């Protein structure tokens, strides 16, 4: 059996992950619609979504290095914007 370029580089040539993004979206969409028809799909209420966001934020903010890194990035971005505004 002859190997394709993808197979020789260690990439899989079958399955969901190897499909193009449009094909994946079409299949996933069918699954979502079927779940709603069947009645097993779940839609978050705004209260549930708020609670999930709060829980995720609480977990992420415990990583102090991560928080420092994103704060530094934001500060650098705003400083650059301020410099550009002052230069004009």
LODRENMAR-898130 format. One record per residue (C-alpha): x, y, z. Coordinates in steps of 0.05 Angstrom, whole numbers, padded with zeros to 5 digits, always signed. Example, Ala and Ser with C-alpha at 12.3 -4.5 7.8 and 13.67 -1.06 7.14 Angstrom:
2
+00246-00090+00156 +00273-00021+00143 
END
This chain:
88
+00000+00000+00000 +00027+00069-00019 +00031+00122+00035 +00005+00192+00023 +00045+00254+00041 +00004+00263+00105 +00014+00191+00127 +00089+00196+00116 +00092+00258+00160 +00054+00223+00216 -00013+00258+00203 -00075+00217+00203 -00113+00215+00137 -00180+00193+00165 -00228+00214+00219 -00261+00278+00241 -00197+00317+00254 -00171+00305+00183 -00234+00335+00151 -00236+00407+00127 -00268+00456+00176 -00332+00465+00135 -00345+00390+00134 -00333+00387+00210 -00382+00444+00221 -00435+00411+00178 -00430+00345+00217 -00429+00380+00284 -00490+00421+00264 -00529+00358+00248 -00512+00330+00316 -00535+00393+00352 -00600+00395+00313 -00613+00322+00328 -00601+00333+00402 -00652+00390+00403 -00704+00348+00366 -00692+00291+00415 -00697+00338+00475 -00629+00321+00504 -00595+00387+00485 -00581+00437+00540 -00586+00512+00533 -00553+00553+00587 -00596+00605+00622 -00562+00671+00635 -00556+00653+00709 -00522+00586+00692 -00475+00621+00643 -00458+00674+00695 -00442+00621+00747 -00399+00583+00698 -00361+00646+00679 -00350+00663+00752 -00324+00593+00767 -00276+00595+00708 -00251+00664+00726 -00239+00643+00797 -00197+00584+00774 -00157+00624+00723 -00143+00681+00771 -00109+00633+00820 -00051+00627+00771 -00013+00691+00791 +00040+00684+00737 -00013+00681+00684 -00050+00741+00712 +00016+00781+00715 +00032+00762+00644 -00035+00784+00615 -00034+00848+00657 +00035+00865+00631 +00013+00852+00559 -00048+00898+00568 -00005+00952+00599 +00045+00949+00543 -00011+00953+00491 -00043+01014+00523 +00024+01048+00532 +00037+01039+00457 -00030+01068+00440 -00018+01127+00485 +00050+01140+00453 +00019+01138+00383 -00036+01187+00404 +00014+01235+00434 +00060+01231+00373 +00005+01256+00326 
END
